[in-house]
Structures are given as structure tokens and as C-alpha cells.
């Protein structure tokens, strides 16, 4: 059964929401509770979770710890993932320093670059390796996820190097569609800004129209 992409993305939101409930000492929550936290409909929560089984108990709701463990297993964060970032520039360095990754079991263990002035140095305690050592380092450090933080013109080549090295999945920050045989998650920061700009302009236009009709 194919799971809708929006559902897969929401699983991460459910995981973080339930993590907060667990930290607060909450034992059971309803779909209404989760929905209110995430500003979505309770029916959407129930529908998303129904793809993976029956987790709720009538009259009690969802067991927070049990559902959290189930979702962790589904999305693969019941284990630690070793991550390599290719591109030791501003973006790559910022990602290396981001504590949210390690908190959610994505551990950056290596940075790669082709700039000889950066190679051998450390960023937030992580060594910058020569890109020519990618395959060897991926195998030695048992790296499974690669992050592309290089300019657009270099992204496809880097993707091919990552795939050849044995990487199992790629998070791509370059604004280009990659051709690979491994799963890719595109993160287009500029597109997010353009989308919010469009929505702001659209709302402003509607507000102006409402005012003119008064």
C-alpha cells in the first residue's frame, strides 16, 4: 500500500508532538489533543495513523509511549543514523552545528569539501574530509545518509559520488532535481520563501478587496 507523501511528512510532526507529551508526563492523548497541537483536523490524525494499524483505545485514546515507539519504528528513528554533509560552506557548517539533528538521532559524523584550505579542519568538532575520500570514509564510519549542501552546478555530480559510495538516502539542499537510484528529499529554502511571499501578497490583495467592498 502506497502511503501519501503528506502523511509521511506528518508522521514526524506526530513524533515530536508525542515526545513533548511524554516529557510532560502525559500517558494518554486523543486525536483531538494531537490535532489541536498541530492545527489540523482530528479526522486527519486518525486517517494518517490508520495506514499503519490500530493504535487507539476507545475511551482512553492513544498510549503516548506506545504510539511514540510505533512511530519511531515506522519513520526509522528507533536507531541512530550516521550522516555526511558534502559542502563545508555556510549552509553545511550551519547544519553541522544544528542540535536538532542529533536530538532526533541524525548524527553528523563527517563533512566533505574540495577546498584544500578547509580539509583537515573541524567544524563544531566534525572533521572536514577531502571529497576524494568519500567512499572510504562512508564505509569506515558506516554513514547511511548524505546531505548535499553544494552549489547547483555540482549537485548531480555529488549525488552520483554519494550513491557510488553506498549512501542509502540523500537530503538535497541544491535547487535542482537529482537523478539517482536512492531516495532523495529535496529541501528548497528559496522556494519556501517564494511560497510565503505569494501567500502574503495573496492575503494582502484579498484584504484590500474586502476593504474596497465596505
MARTIVO-396749 format. One record per residue: x, y, z of N, C-alpha, C in turn; residue number from 0. Coordinates in Angstrom, 1 decimal. Example, Ala and Ser with C-alpha at 12.3 -4.5 7.8 and 13.67 -1.06 7.14 Angstrom:
// residues 2
(site (13.2, -5.7, 7.8), (12.3, -4.5, 7.8), (13.2, -3.3, 7.8), 0)
(site (12.8, -2.2, 7.1), (13.7, -1.1, 7.1), (12.9, 0.0, 7.9), 1)
***
This chain:
// residues 214
(site (0.8, -1.2, 0.0), (0.0, 0.0, 0.0), (0.9, 1.3, 0.0), 0)
(site (0.6, 2.1, -0.9), (1.4, 3.4, -1.0), (0.8, 4.4, 0.0), 1)
(site (1.7, 4.9, 0.8), (1.3, 5.9, 1.8), (1.5, 7.3, 1.2), 2)
(site (0.5, 8.2, 1.3), (0.6, 9.5, 0.7), (1.7, 10.3, 1.3), 3)
(site (2.4, 11.1, 0.5), (3.6, 11.8, 0.9), (3.3, 12.8, 2.1), 4)
(site (2.1, 13.5, 2.0), (1.8, 14.4, 3.1), (1.7, 13.6, 4.5), 5)
(site (1.2, 12.4, 4.4), (1.0, 11.6, 5.6), (2.4, 11.3, 6.2), 6)
(site (3.3, 10.9, 5.3), (4.7, 10.6, 5.8), (5.3, 11.8, 6.4), 7)
(site (5.1, 13.0, 5.9), (5.7, 14.2, 6.5), (5.1, 14.5, 7.8), 8)
(site (3.8, 14.2, 8.0), (3.1, 14.5, 9.2), (3.5, 13.5, 10.3), 9)
(site (4.0, 12.4, 10.0), (4.5, 11.4, 11.0), (5.6, 12.0, 11.9), 10)
(site (6.4, 12.8, 11.2), (7.5, 13.5, 12.0), (6.9, 14.5, 13.0), 11)
(site (5.8, 15.1, 12.6), (5.2, 16.1, 13.4), (4.5, 15.4, 14.6), 12)
(site (3.9, 14.2, 14.3), (3.3, 13.4, 15.4), (4.3, 12.9, 16.4), 13)
(site (5.5, 12.6, 15.8), (6.5, 12.1, 16.7), (7.0, 13.2, 17.7), 14)
(site (7.2, 14.4, 17.2), (7.7, 15.5, 18.0), (6.6, 15.9, 19.0), 15)
(site (5.3, 15.9, 18.6), (4.2, 16.2, 19.4), (4.1, 15.2, 20.6), 16)
(site (4.2, 13.9, 20.3), (4.1, 12.9, 21.3), (5.3, 12.9, 22.2), 17)
(site (6.5, 13.3, 21.7), (7.7, 13.4, 22.5), (7.5, 14.5, 23.6), 18)
(site (6.8, 15.6, 23.2), (6.6, 16.6, 24.1), (5.6, 16.2, 25.2), 19)
(site (4.6, 15.4, 24.8), (3.6, 14.9, 25.8), (4.3, 14.0, 26.7), 20)
(site (5.2, 13.1, 26.2), (5.9, 12.2, 27.1), (6.8, 13.0, 28.1), 21)
(site (7.4, 14.0, 27.7), (8.3, 14.8, 28.6), (7.4, 15.5, 29.6), 22)
(site (6.2, 15.8, 29.3), (5.3, 16.5, 30.3), (4.6, 15.5, 31.2), 23)
(site (4.9, 14.2, 31.0), (4.3, 13.1, 31.9), (2.9, 12.7, 31.5), 24)
(site (2.5, 13.0, 30.3), (1.1, 12.6, 29.8), (1.2, 11.2, 29.4), 25)
(site (0.2, 10.4, 29.8), (0.1, 9.0, 29.5), (-0.7, 8.7, 28.3), 26)
(site (-1.9, 9.4, 28.2), (-2.8, 9.1, 27.1), (-3.2, 10.4, 26.5), 27)
(site (-3.4, 10.4, 25.1), (-3.9, 11.6, 24.4), (-4.9, 11.2, 23.4), 28)
(site (-5.8, 12.1, 23.0), (-6.8, 11.8, 22.0), (-6.3, 12.4, 20.6), 29)
(site (-7.0, 12.0, 19.6), (-6.7, 12.6, 18.3), (-7.0, 14.1, 18.3), 30)
(site (-7.9, 14.5, 19.1), (-8.3, 15.9, 19.3), (-7.1, 16.7, 19.9), 31)
(site (-6.5, 16.0, 20.9), (-5.3, 16.7, 21.6), (-4.2, 16.9, 20.6), 32)
(site (-3.9, 15.9, 19.8), (-2.8, 16.0, 18.9), (-3.1, 17.0, 17.8), 33)
(site (-4.4, 17.0, 17.3), (-4.8, 17.9, 16.3), (-4.7, 19.3, 16.7), 34)
(site (-5.1, 19.6, 17.9), (-5.1, 21.0, 18.4), (-3.6, 21.5, 18.5), 35)
(site (-2.7, 20.6, 18.9), (-1.3, 21.0, 19.0), (-0.7, 21.3, 17.6), 36)
(site (-1.2, 20.6, 16.6), (-0.6, 20.7, 15.3), (-1.5, 21.6, 14.3), 37)
(site (-2.6, 22.0, 14.8), (-3.5, 22.9, 14.0), (-4.0, 22.1, 12.7), 38)
(site (-4.4, 20.9, 12.9), (-5.0, 20.1, 11.9), (-6.3, 19.4, 12.4), 39)
(site (-7.0, 18.7, 11.5), (-8.3, 18.1, 12.0), (-8.0, 16.8, 12.6), 40)
(site (-8.8, 16.4, 13.7), (-8.7, 15.1, 14.4), (-8.9, 14.0, 13.4), 41)
(site (-9.8, 14.1, 12.4), (-10.0, 13.1, 11.4), (-8.8, 12.8, 10.6), 42)
(site (-8.0, 13.9, 10.4), (-6.7, 13.7, 9.6), (-5.7, 12.9, 10.4), 43)
(site (-5.6, 13.1, 11.7), (-4.7, 12.4, 12.6), (-5.1, 10.9, 12.5), 44)
(site (-6.4, 10.6, 12.7), (-6.9, 9.2, 12.7), (-6.6, 8.5, 11.4), 45)
(site (-6.9, 9.3, 10.3), (-6.7, 8.7, 9.0), (-5.2, 8.4, 8.7), 46)
(site (-4.3, 9.3, 9.1), (-2.9, 9.1, 8.9), (-2.4, 7.8, 9.7), 47)
(site (-2.8, 7.7, 10.9), (-2.4, 6.6, 11.8), (-3.0, 5.3, 11.3), 48)
(site (-4.2, 5.4, 10.7), (-4.8, 4.1, 10.3), (-4.1, 3.4, 9.2), 49)
(site (-3.2, 4.1, 8.5), (-2.4, 3.4, 7.4), (-1.5, 2.4, 8.0), 50)
(site (-1.2, 2.5, 9.3), (-0.1, 1.7, 9.9), (-0.7, 0.8, 11.0), 51)
(site (-2.0, 0.8, 11.3), (-2.6, -0.1, 12.3), (-3.6, 0.6, 13.1), 52)
(site (-4.1, -0.1, 14.1), (-5.0, 0.4, 15.1), (-4.2, 0.7, 16.4), 53)
(site (-4.1, 2.0, 16.8), (-3.3, 2.3, 18.0), (-4.1, 2.8, 19.2), 54)
(site (-5.3, 3.3, 18.9), (-6.1, 3.9, 20.0), (-6.9, 3.0, 20.7), 55)
(site (-7.3, 3.4, 22.0), (-8.2, 2.6, 22.8), (-9.5, 3.4, 23.1), 56)
(site (-10.6, 2.9, 22.8), (-11.9, 3.6, 23.0), (-12.0, 4.0, 24.4), 57)
(site (-12.3, 5.3, 24.6), (-12.4, 5.9, 25.9), (-11.2, 6.3, 26.6), 58)
(site (-10.0, 5.9, 26.0), (-8.7, 6.3, 26.6), (-7.9, 7.1, 25.6), 59)
(site (-8.0, 6.8, 24.3), (-7.2, 7.5, 23.3), (-5.9, 6.7, 23.0), 60)
(site (-4.9, 7.4, 22.8), (-3.6, 6.8, 22.4), (-2.7, 6.7, 23.6), 61)
(site (-2.1, 5.6, 23.8), (-1.0, 5.4, 24.8), (0.2, 6.1, 24.2), 62)
(site (0.6, 7.2, 24.9), (1.7, 8.1, 24.4), (3.0, 7.3, 24.1), 63)
(site (3.5, 6.6, 25.1), (4.8, 5.9, 25.0), (4.7, 4.8, 23.9), 64)
(site (3.6, 4.1, 23.8), (3.4, 3.0, 22.8), (3.4, 3.6, 21.4), 65)
(site (2.5, 4.6, 21.2), (2.4, 5.2, 19.9), (3.7, 5.9, 19.5), 66)
(site (4.4, 6.5, 20.4), (5.7, 7.1, 20.1), (6.7, 6.1, 19.6), 67)
(site (6.7, 4.9, 20.3), (7.6, 3.9, 19.9), (7.2, 3.3, 18.5), 68)
(site (5.9, 3.2, 18.3), (5.5, 2.7, 17.0), (5.9, 3.6, 15.8), 69)
(site (5.7, 4.9, 16.0), (6.0, 5.9, 15.0), (7.5, 6.0, 14.8), 70)
(site (8.3, 5.9, 15.9), (9.7, 5.9, 15.8), (10.2, 4.7, 14.9), 71)
(site (9.6, 3.6, 15.1), (9.9, 2.4, 14.3), (9.5, 2.6, 12.8), 72)
(site (8.3, 3.2, 12.6), (7.8, 3.5, 11.2), (8.7, 4.4, 10.4), 73)
(site (9.1, 5.5, 11.1), (10.0, 6.5, 10.4), (11.5, 6.3, 10.5), 74)
(site (11.8, 5.2, 11.3), (13.2, 4.9, 11.3), (14.1, 5.6, 12.3), 75)
(site (13.5, 6.3, 13.3), (14.3, 7.0, 14.3), (14.3, 6.2, 15.6), 76)
(site (14.1, 4.9, 15.5), (14.4, 4.0, 16.6), (15.8, 3.6, 16.7), 77)
(site (16.6, 4.1, 15.8), (18.1, 3.9, 15.7), (18.8, 5.2, 15.4), 78)
(site (20.1, 5.2, 15.6), (20.9, 6.4, 15.2), (21.3, 6.3, 13.7), 79)
(site (21.3, 7.4, 13.0), (21.7, 7.4, 11.6), (23.0, 8.3, 11.5), 80)
(site (24.0, 7.7, 10.9), (25.2, 8.5, 10.7), (25.1, 9.3, 9.4), 81)
(site (25.4, 10.5, 9.5), (25.1, 11.5, 8.3), (26.4, 12.1, 7.9), 82)
(site (26.6, 12.3, 6.6), (27.7, 13.0, 6.0), (27.2, 14.2, 5.2), 83)
(site (27.8, 15.3, 5.4), (27.4, 16.6, 4.7), (28.5, 16.9, 3.7), 84)
(site (28.1, 17.1, 2.4), (29.0, 17.4, 1.4), (28.9, 18.9, 1.1), 85)
(site (29.9, 19.7, 1.4), (29.8, 21.1, 1.3), (30.1, 21.8, 2.6), 86)
(site (31.3, 22.2, 2.9), (31.6, 22.8, 4.2), (31.5, 24.3, 4.2), 87)
(site (30.6, 24.8, 3.4), (30.4, 26.3, 3.3), (29.5, 26.7, 4.5), 88)
(site (28.8, 27.8, 4.2), (27.9, 28.4, 5.3), (26.8, 27.4, 5.7), 89)
(site (26.1, 26.9, 4.6), (25.0, 26.0, 4.9), (25.4, 24.7, 5.5), 90)
(site (26.5, 24.1, 5.0), (26.9, 22.8, 5.5), (27.4, 23.0, 7.0), 91)
(site (28.1, 24.1, 7.2), (28.6, 24.3, 8.6), (27.4, 24.6, 9.6), 92)
(site (26.4, 25.3, 9.1), (25.3, 25.6, 9.9), (24.5, 24.3, 10.3), 93)
(site (24.4, 23.4, 9.3), (23.7, 22.1, 9.5), (24.5, 21.2, 10.5), 94)
(site (25.8, 21.3, 10.4), (26.7, 20.5, 11.3), (26.5, 21.0, 12.8), 95)
(site (26.2, 22.3, 12.9), (26.1, 22.9, 14.3), (24.7, 22.8, 14.8), 96)
(site (23.7, 22.3, 14.0), (22.3, 22.3, 14.4), (22.0, 21.2, 15.4), 97)
(site (21.7, 21.5, 16.6), (21.5, 20.5, 17.6), (20.2, 19.6, 17.4), 98)
(site (19.3, 20.1, 16.6), (18.1, 19.3, 16.4), (18.3, 18.0, 15.7), 99)
(site (19.4, 17.9, 14.9), (19.7, 16.7, 14.2), (20.0, 15.6, 15.1), 100)
(site (21.0, 15.8, 16.0), (21.4, 14.8, 16.9), (20.3, 14.5, 17.9), 101)
(site (19.5, 15.5, 18.3), (18.4, 15.2, 19.2), (17.4, 14.2, 18.6), 102)
(site (17.3, 14.2, 17.3), (16.4, 13.3, 16.7), (17.1, 12.1, 16.0), 103)
(site (18.3, 11.8, 16.5), (19.1, 10.6, 16.1), (19.7, 10.7, 14.8), 104)
(site (19.9, 11.9, 14.2), (20.7, 12.0, 13.0), (22.0, 12.6, 13.4), 105)
(site (23.1, 11.8, 13.4), (24.4, 12.2, 13.9), (25.3, 12.6, 12.7), 106)
(site (25.7, 13.8, 12.6), (26.7, 14.2, 11.6), (28.0, 13.8, 12.0), 107)
(site (28.7, 12.9, 11.2), (30.0, 12.3, 11.6), (31.1, 12.8, 10.6), 108)
(site (30.7, 13.4, 9.5), (31.8, 13.8, 8.6), (31.3, 14.9, 7.7), 109)
(site (32.2, 15.8, 7.3), (32.0, 16.9, 6.3), (32.9, 16.6, 5.2), 110)
(site (32.5, 17.0, 4.0), (33.4, 16.8, 2.8), (33.4, 18.1, 2.0), 111)
(site (34.6, 18.3, 1.4), (34.7, 19.5, 0.6), (35.9, 19.3, -0.4), 112)
(site (36.0, 20.1, -1.4), (37.2, 20.0, -2.3), (38.1, 21.2, -2.1), 113)
(site (37.8, 22.0, -1.1), (38.7, 23.2, -0.9), (39.8, 22.8, 0.1), 114)
(site (41.0, 22.8, -0.5), (42.2, 22.3, 0.3), (42.4, 23.1, 1.6), 115)
(site (42.0, 24.3, 1.6), (42.2, 25.1, 2.8), (41.2, 24.7, 4.0), 116)
(site (40.1, 24.0, 3.6), (39.2, 23.5, 4.6), (39.5, 22.1, 5.1), 117)
(site (40.1, 21.3, 4.2), (40.3, 19.9, 4.5), (41.2, 19.7, 5.7), 118)
(site (40.8, 18.8, 6.6), (41.6, 18.6, 7.8), (41.2, 19.4, 9.0), 119)
(site (40.5, 20.5, 8.7), (40.0, 21.3, 9.8), (38.7, 20.8, 10.4), 120)
(site (38.2, 21.3, 11.5), (37.0, 20.8, 12.1), (36.0, 21.9, 12.2), 121)
(site (34.7, 21.5, 12.1), (33.6, 22.4, 12.2), (32.7, 21.8, 13.3), 122)
(site (32.5, 22.5, 14.4), (31.7, 22.0, 15.5), (32.2, 20.6, 15.9), 123)
(site (33.5, 20.4, 15.8), (34.1, 19.1, 16.3), (34.1, 18.1, 15.2), 124)
(site (33.5, 18.4, 14.0), (33.4, 17.4, 12.9), (34.5, 17.7, 11.9), 125)
(site (35.3, 16.6, 11.5), (36.4, 16.8, 10.6), (35.9, 17.0, 9.2), 126)
(site (36.6, 17.9, 8.5), (36.3, 18.1, 7.0), (37.3, 17.2, 6.2), 127)
(site (36.7, 16.3, 5.5), (37.5, 15.3, 4.7), (37.5, 15.8, 3.2), 128)
(site (38.5, 15.3, 2.5), (38.6, 15.6, 1.1), (37.5, 14.7, 0.4), 129)
(site (36.8, 15.3, -0.6), (35.7, 14.6, -1.3), (36.2, 13.4, -2.0), 130)
(site (37.5, 13.3, -2.3), (38.1, 12.1, -2.9), (38.1, 11.0, -2.0), 131)
(site (38.0, 11.2, -0.6), (38.0, 10.2, 0.4), (36.6, 9.7, 0.7), 132)
(site (35.6, 10.2, 0.0), (34.2, 9.9, 0.3), (33.9, 8.5, 0.5), 133)
(site (34.2, 7.6, -0.5), (33.8, 6.2, -0.4), (34.4, 5.5, 0.7), 134)
(site (35.7, 5.8, 0.9), (36.4, 5.1, 2.0), (35.8, 5.5, 3.4), 135)
(site (35.6, 6.8, 3.6), (35.1, 7.4, 4.8), (33.7, 6.9, 5.1), 136)
(site (32.8, 6.9, 4.1), (31.5, 6.4, 4.2), (31.5, 5.0, 4.8), 137)
(site (32.3, 4.1, 4.2), (32.4, 2.7, 4.7), (33.0, 2.6, 6.1), 138)
(site (34.0, 3.4, 6.4), (34.7, 3.3, 7.7), (33.7, 3.8, 8.8), 139)
(site (33.0, 4.9, 8.5), (32.1, 5.5, 9.6), (30.7, 5.0, 9.5), 140)
(site (30.5, 4.0, 8.6), (29.1, 3.4, 8.4), (28.0, 4.5, 8.2), 141)
(site (28.3, 5.4, 7.3), (27.4, 6.5, 7.0), (26.3, 6.0, 6.1), 142)
(site (25.0, 6.4, 6.4), (23.9, 5.9, 5.6), (23.2, 7.1, 4.9), 143)
(site (23.3, 8.3, 5.4), (22.5, 9.4, 4.8), (23.5, 10.5, 4.4), 144)
(site (23.4, 11.0, 3.2), (24.2, 12.1, 2.7), (23.4, 13.3, 2.5), 145)
(site (24.0, 14.5, 2.8), (23.4, 15.8, 2.6), (24.2, 16.6, 1.6), 146)
(site (23.5, 17.1, 0.6), (24.1, 17.9, -0.4), (23.9, 19.3, -0.1), 147)
(site (25.0, 20.0, 0.2), (25.0, 21.5, 0.5), (26.0, 22.2, -0.4), 148)
(site (25.9, 21.9, -1.7), (26.8, 22.5, -2.6), (26.0, 23.3, -3.7), 149)
(site (26.7, 24.1, -4.5), (26.0, 24.9, -5.5), (25.3, 24.0, -6.5), 150)
(site (24.3, 24.5, -7.2), (23.5, 23.8, -8.1), (24.3, 23.0, -9.2), 151)
(site (25.4, 23.7, -9.7), (26.1, 23.1, -10.8), (26.9, 21.8, -10.4), 152)
(site (27.1, 21.6, -9.1), (27.9, 20.5, -8.6), (27.0, 19.4, -8.0), 153)
(site (25.7, 19.7, -7.8), (24.9, 18.8, -7.1), (24.7, 17.4, -7.7), 154)
(site (24.5, 17.3, -9.0), (24.3, 16.0, -9.6), (25.6, 15.1, -9.5), 155)
(site (26.7, 15.7, -9.7), (28.0, 15.0, -9.6), (28.2, 14.5, -8.2), 156)
(site (27.9, 15.3, -7.2), (28.0, 14.9, -5.8), (27.0, 13.8, -5.5), 157)
(site (25.8, 13.9, -6.0), (24.8, 12.8, -5.8), (25.3, 11.5, -6.4), 158)
(site (25.9, 11.5, -7.5), (26.5, 10.3, -8.1), (27.6, 9.7, -7.2), 159)
(site (28.4, 10.6, -6.7), (29.5, 10.2, -5.8), (28.9, 9.5, -4.5), 160)
(site (27.9, 10.2, -4.0), (27.3, 9.6, -2.8), (26.7, 8.2, -3.0), 161)
(site (26.0, 8.1, -4.1), (25.3, 6.8, -4.5), (26.4, 5.8, -4.7), 162)
(site (27.5, 6.1, -5.4), (28.5, 5.1, -5.6), (29.2, 4.7, -4.3), 163)
(site (29.2, 5.6, -3.3), (29.9, 5.3, -2.0), (29.1, 4.4, -1.2), 164)
(site (27.8, 4.2, -1.5), (27.0, 3.3, -0.7), (26.0, 4.0, 0.2), 165)
(site (25.9, 5.3, 0.0), (24.8, 6.1, 0.8), (23.5, 5.5, 0.4), 166)
(site (22.6, 5.4, 1.4), (21.2, 4.9, 1.2), (20.2, 5.9, 1.0), 167)
(site (20.4, 7.2, 1.3), (19.4, 8.2, 1.1), (20.1, 9.6, 1.1), 168)
(site (19.5, 10.6, 0.4), (20.1, 11.9, 0.2), (19.1, 13.0, 0.6), 169)
(site (19.6, 14.0, 1.4), (18.8, 15.2, 1.6), (19.5, 16.3, 0.7), 170)
(site (18.7, 16.8, -0.2), (19.3, 17.7, -1.2), (18.9, 19.2, -0.9), 171)
(site (19.8, 20.0, -0.6), (19.5, 21.5, -0.5), (19.8, 22.3, -1.7), 172)
(site (20.3, 21.6, -2.8), (20.6, 22.4, -4.0), (19.3, 22.5, -4.8), 173)
(site (19.1, 23.6, -5.5), (17.8, 23.8, -6.2), (17.8, 23.1, -7.6), 174)
(site (17.9, 21.8, -7.6), (18.0, 21.0, -8.8), (17.4, 19.6, -8.5), 175)
(site (16.7, 19.1, -9.5), (16.2, 17.7, -9.4), (17.3, 16.7, -9.7), 176)
(site (17.6, 15.8, -8.8), (18.7, 14.9, -9.0), (18.2, 13.6, -9.6), 177)
(site (19.1, 13.0, -10.4), (18.8, 11.7, -11.0), (19.6, 10.6, -10.2), 178)
(site (18.9, 9.8, -9.4), (19.6, 8.8, -8.6), (18.7, 7.6, -8.5), 179)
(site (19.3, 6.5, -7.9), (18.6, 5.3, -7.6), (18.3, 5.1, -6.1), 180)
(site (18.6, 6.2, -5.4), (18.4, 6.1, -3.9), (17.3, 7.2, -3.6), 181)
(site (16.6, 7.1, -2.5), (15.6, 8.1, -2.1), (16.3, 9.5, -1.9), 182)
(site (15.6, 10.5, -2.4), (16.1, 11.9, -2.2), (14.9, 12.7, -1.6), 183)
(site (15.3, 13.5, -0.7), (14.4, 14.5, -0.1), (14.9, 15.9, -0.4), 184)
(site (14.2, 16.6, -1.3), (14.6, 18.0, -1.7), (14.1, 19.0, -0.7), 185)
(site (15.1, 19.9, -0.3), (14.8, 21.0, 0.6), (15.2, 22.3, -0.1), 186)
(site (14.2, 22.9, -0.6), (14.4, 24.2, -1.4), (14.1, 25.4, -0.5), 187)
(site (15.0, 26.0, 0.1), (14.8, 27.1, 1.0), (14.2, 28.3, 0.3), 188)
(site (14.8, 28.6, -0.9), (14.3, 29.7, -1.6), (12.8, 29.5, -2.0), 189)
(site (12.4, 28.3, -2.4), (11.1, 28.0, -2.8), (10.1, 28.3, -1.6), 190)
(site (10.5, 28.0, -0.4), (9.7, 28.2, 0.8), (9.5, 29.7, 1.0), 191)
(site (10.5, 30.5, 0.7), (10.4, 32.0, 0.9), (9.5, 32.5, -0.3), 192)
(site (9.6, 32.0, -1.5), (8.8, 32.4, -2.6), (7.3, 32.0, -2.3), 193)
(site (7.1, 30.9, -1.7), (5.7, 30.4, -1.4), (5.1, 31.3, -0.4), 194)
(site (5.8, 31.7, 0.7), (5.3, 32.5, 1.7), (5.0, 33.9, 1.2), 195)
(site (5.9, 34.4, 0.3), (5.8, 35.7, -0.3), (4.5, 35.7, -1.1), 196)
(site (4.2, 34.7, -1.9), (3.0, 34.6, -2.7), (1.8, 34.6, -1.8), 197)
(site (1.8, 33.9, -0.7), (0.7, 33.8, 0.2), (0.4, 35.2, 0.9), 198)
(site (1.5, 35.9, 1.2), (1.4, 37.2, 1.8), (0.7, 38.2, 0.9), 199)
(site (1.2, 38.1, -0.4), (0.7, 39.0, -1.4), (-0.8, 38.7, -1.7), 200)
(site (-1.1, 37.4, -1.7), (-2.5, 37.0, -2.0), (-3.4, 37.5, -0.9), 201)
(site (-2.9, 37.3, 0.4), (-3.8, 37.8, 1.5), (-3.9, 39.3, 1.5), 202)
(site (-2.9, 40.0, 1.2), (-2.9, 41.5, 1.1), (-3.9, 41.9, 0.1), 203)
(site (-4.0, 41.2, -1.1), (-4.9, 41.5, -2.1), (-6.3, 41.3, -1.7), 204)
(site (-6.5, 40.2, -1.0), (-7.9, 39.8, -0.6), (-8.4, 40.8, 0.5), 205)
(site (-7.4, 41.2, 1.4), (-7.8, 42.2, 2.4), (-8.1, 43.5, 1.8), 206)
(site (-7.4, 43.9, 0.7), (-7.6, 45.2, 0.0), (-9.0, 45.1, -0.7), 207)
(site (-9.3, 44.0, -1.2), (-10.6, 43.8, -1.9), (-11.8, 43.9, -0.9), 208)
(site (-11.6, 43.3, 0.2), (-12.6, 43.3, 1.3), (-12.9, 44.8, 1.7), 209)
(site (-11.8, 45.5, 1.8), (-11.9, 46.9, 2.3), (-12.6, 47.8, 1.2), 210)
(site (-12.3, 47.5, 0.0), (-12.9, 48.3, -1.1), (-14.4, 48.0, -1.3), 211)
(site (-14.8, 46.8, -0.8), (-16.2, 46.4, -0.8), (-17.1, 47.0, 0.3), 212)
(site (-16.4, 47.5, 1.3), (-17.1, 48.1, 2.5), (-17.9, 49.3, 2.2), 213)
***
